Amino acid sequence: MIFTGSSAHVWAQLSALPLTPACETGSVSTPQQTQGPFYRPNAPQRNDLTADAGSRRRFSLRGFVFDTGCRPVPEAMVEIWHADERGEYDNDGYLWRAYQLTDDAGRWGFDTILTQHYSFRTAHYHIRVQPRGGEVLTTQLYFPDHPRNHGDRLFDPRLVMALDDDRSTGRFDFVVPSL
């Protein structure tokens, strides 16, 4: 089970956040985006990336994977990688990189740190989602109202996370093609 301890509390807080995007009849797949130059294969399987976080500001991402028929997708691989609080990627190791499998309800979640913008990019998390036997969805998740959103040519408002009141948890529900 990927949700234990404080994560259960986070799920309770997220019940008021809207689905992003709402899964409705005729839903379309989550938009694809570039994986960028900093992707590294073979990330470790884990949902808690905070072992080396020190005093860095924590951030949790949560959501579901649904198919276009709004059914949960169990055992989908969800992978994350992102820059640190200085806007730098760990290109030698696996800090801020991980993957996990969704549970029977299609839930996924990572506890990590708050990423930061860098050069011409707004703050974002890279995500890959792959249902068992399905195609890989590679995309990015963005923060609402980040001051660099308007200047980032890759920014897509359809990929903005819903945030809780203290902005320490984001939610995004992925929609992938039905198998």
Disulfide bonds with the S-S distance in Angstrom:
Cys23-Cys70 2.29
